[in-house]
Amino acid sequence: MSATQYSQSNPPREAGWSTVFIIAGAGVVSAFQVGKAPMALGTVQLDLGLSLVVVSWLISAFAIVGAIVGAPVGLAADRIDTKRMVVGGLALQALGAGLGGASTGVELLMLSRVIEGLGFMAVFVAGPTMIFAIVARRVQHRAIAVWATVMPVGMTVVMLAAPLLTLLGWRGFWLLNSAILFAYAVFFVFSIPPSVRMSVVPSDTLFL
């Protein structure tokens, strides 16, 4: 038996498949932000006159942010309500996408990618944690399998939206993503029940 185990301060988990798919949807729209950059790379480079070095930094921004803040965000998930973390992550990505769409130079665009990366990390850390916290045990393992598909699904959907990039331009495409993220954050607030707050307690206290 491990030294510590998670206990719940709220009633047993009741959330089912509808909640699972809503949480997964947050991951899908977050994955859009990963897929949009490579897709629009040529257009952005021509519009802003970017060098290949700068372009490579824009593409790798999410990976760099993840390497730097992944562990702190993971630790924060133990202390912050996971629902708030997902909503905050969606809001950060919406802000970043909006700033990116309004950028006229590389500095603001780079900053926007960093902000998006922070929001992305928040969603991808809190999402599976939330599934374990509020989803009924009978569907929990299958729910995590659903979560595992959010990256390929999101990347595929955003690639299929390539005609919109041509129609709206890359800035319009960024602003569309910002609107989608903001709308999904609002939807998430009203659709997901409050997270079960998890606390770590000594394992022997569970048998008292």
N, C-alpha and C positions, 0 to 999 in steps of 0.2 A: 504493500500500500504506500503511495507517495505521501510526502510530508504534508502536502496541502491539496485541497480539492476545492472546486468551485461549488458554491451554494447559491441559491436564488433567494432574493428577498421579496419576490413577488409570487403570485400563484403559478401553477404549472403552465407550461407553454401550450398555447392553443392555436397559434397561427398555422395556416395551411398553405395550399399551393398558390392561391392568389397573392399572398404576401411574398412567397418565394419569387414569383415572376416579377413582382413590382421591385423587389430588391435587385433582382438580376437586371431589370431594365435600367437601373441606375448605373450598373456596370457597363451595359451596352452603350448608353449615350456617352459615358466617359471614354469608352474605347474609340468612339468617333474622333476624339481629340488626338488620339495617337495616329489614326489612319489618315486624317485630313492633310497633315503636313507633307508626307511623301507624295500624296496625290497632287497637291498644289505646288510642289517644289519648283518646277520649271517656271510657272507663272509668277510666283513670288520673287524668284531670282531675277527674272527679266524686269519686273515692275520696280523693284528697289535697287537693282544693280548690285546684287550681293555676290561676293566671291564664294568659291566652293568651300573655303574654310568656314565662313560664316554660316553657310547653308548646312554644313555638317554639324555645327554647334546647335542650330535650330532643331535638327532631326534628333540629336542625342540629348536634348534638354531634359526630356522625361526620365531617361536612364540615369543622368547625372543627379537630378533631384531625388530620384528613388534611392540612389546609393548614399546620398548625404542624409536625407531625412527619413528614410524608411524605418529605421529602428526607433527614433524618437516618436514618430507617428504611431508605430505599433504599441509603444509604451503608453502613449496618450489614450489609446483606445480602451485601456483598462480603467481609465479615470473619467472619461467623457462618455456621456450617453451616446450609444452608437447611432441612433436615429439622428441626433444633432450633428454627429460627425459626417454622416452621409449627406445630409442637407447642406452642411457647411462646405463639403467638398464639391458638391454640384454648383453651389453659389460661387465658389472660388473659380471653378472652371468657366462659369458663365461670365464672370468678371474678366478673366484672362482672355477668353475668346472675343469679348467686346473690345477690350483694349487692343488686341491684335488686329481686329477689323478696322479700328480707327487709326492704326499706326501709319506713319509716313516715313519712318526710318527704322533701322535695324535695332536701335536701343530699346524702343518701346515694344517692338515685336519680340525681342529676346526676353524682356521682362514679362510679357504676356505668356510666353511659353513656360517660364518658371512658375508663374502663378497657376497656370493650368496643371502643371506637374504636381504642385502641392495638393490641389484639389483632387486630382486623379489618385494620388497616394491615399488620401483620406478615405475616398470611396472604396478603394480596393483593399484597404485594411479593415474598415468598418463593416463592409458588406458581408463577408463570411462570418465575422464575429457576431453580427446581428442575426444571421441565420441560426447559428448555434444557440443564441440567446432566446429567441422568441418562436422559432418554428417547432412544431410538434415533433417529438422524437421519432414517431413512426415514419415520417417523411424526410428526416434530417439528412441522411446519407444521400438520398436521391436529390435533395435540394442542393447539396454541395456539388453534385455532379452537374446540375443545371448551371450553377455559378461558374463552373470551370469552362463553360462554353461562351461566356460573355465577350471575351476578347475576339475570338474568331468571328462570332456573329456581328459584333460592332464593326470590326474592320471590313467585313464583307459588305455590310449595309452601306457604309460610307463610301466604299469603292463603287457600289452600284449607283450612288448618287452623283457620280462624276458629271452627268449632264447638267446638274444644277451649278456646278463649278463654272462651266462654260457660260451658262445663262446669267449667273449672278456676279461672276468675277470672284477672285479669291477673298476680297474683303467682304463681299456680300455673303459668301459661303461661311466665313468666320462669324459674321453677325447672325446668320441663321442658326449656327451651332449654339451661339450664346443664348438666343431665344429658346431653343429646344431645352437647353440645360436649365434655364431659369424656370420654364414651364414645368419641367419634370420635378424640379425641387419643390415647387408649390404643390404639385400633385402628390409627391411623396409625403409631405407634411400632413396632408389630410387623409391619406390612404393607409398609412402604416401605424399600427398601435404603438404606444410607448414601449421602448426597449426594456427588457428585463435586466435590471442592473445586477451585474455579477460581482461578487466579493470573494476574496480568498480567505479561507478560514482553516485552522488546523484540522487535519483529517479526523483526529480523535474526538473533536467536538461534535462531529456528525452522528456519533453513536451515543451521545449523552441523553 
